Amino acid sequence: MALTRDTVVETAVRLLTQYGLADLSMRRLARELDVQVGALYWHVASKQELLVDVAAHLLAKIPDNAPSQEITSANDDDVAWVRQELSVVCHSIFDALLPIPDSADVVQWAAATRPEALRAVGILRDLLTHLPVEPTRIHAATSLLLHHIVGIVAELQNATMAVGEDQLEARRVNDRLRESFEWGLERVLDALA
């Protein structure tokens, strides 16, 4: 198998999924790919760049339902449609990250360092431009939504780990934090729309 950037990123995603961020080192990645560590740097310049690519890969399948026509006025139907699409995108991001340990940290890192590399961030930003949000506040609104998502994902992953094998408690934690996600998302969307 030839070593490509895609192979490096896909293997990094697999390691993150199986072992978490603490075990996603360049050495471990090289060992998994049966190459010298230096070979990785032909494809990614640094671990930080790799993490951005991993985050982009994790969020690659987020639906992009941009408005089919330009929304020029903030009438109730258009605002309701944009609000619904924002909700769909936020839920898709949440669902994509939740099963992967430490994915919230990886996405938060990538969003802070290279947000333009994350298609999902662009989708949120583009949808927000169709709401009555001041153009100077679009970045802040995008960050608010993303921080809400990754915050609840991280909290849910950590809380689930903390309860261990207790299935009943794990279900309670899951239900409580999913309810918190929904409630918080609705409040943010209420404020933006």
Residue, then its C-alpha position, 0 to 999 in steps of 0.5 A: m500500500a502506497l503512503t498517501r496523505d489520505t492513508v495517513v489521515e484515515t489511519a489517524v482517524r482509526l487510531l483516534t477512534q480506537y484509542g483516543l487522542a493521548d495515543l495518537s502520536m506521530r510515532r504510533l501512527a508511523r508504527e501503524l503504517d509500518v513506516q519511519v516517522g520521517a515518512l509521515y512528514w512528506h504528507v503532513a507538516s506537523k501533528q497540528e496539521l494532521l489534527v486539522d485534517v483529522a477534524a476535517h475528515l470527521l466532519a466531511k459528511i455534514p449536510d450542506n443544504a444551502p438556500s437554493q435562492e438568495i434570501t433577501s428579506a428576513n420573512d418568517d418562512d425563510v428564518a424558520w427554514v434557516r433555523q431548521e437547517l442550522s439545527v440539522v447541521c448542529h445535530s449532524i456535527f454532534d452525531a459525527l463527533l459523539p462516538i469518537p473519543d476526544s473528537a471534540d478536542v480535535v475539532q476545537w483545535a482545528a476550529a481555533t487554528r484553521p477554521e477555513a479547513l472545516r467545511a462544517v464551520g463554513i456551512l454554519r457560517d453561511l447559514l448564519t448570514h441568512l439570519p438577522v445577525e450583524p455581519t460583524r457577529i457571524h464569526a462569534a455566532t458560529s463559534l457559539l454554536l460550535h462551542h455548544i456542540v463540542g462542549i456537550v460532546a466532551e462532557l457526555q464522553n467524559a461523563t460516560m467514561a466516569v460511570g463505567e459499566d453502570q448501564l443504568e447510570a450511563r443511560r441517565v447521563n446520556d439522556r440528561l446531557r442530550e436534553s441539555f444539548e437540545w435545550g441549549l441549542e434551542r436557546v442559541l437559535d432563539a437568540l439568533a433568529 
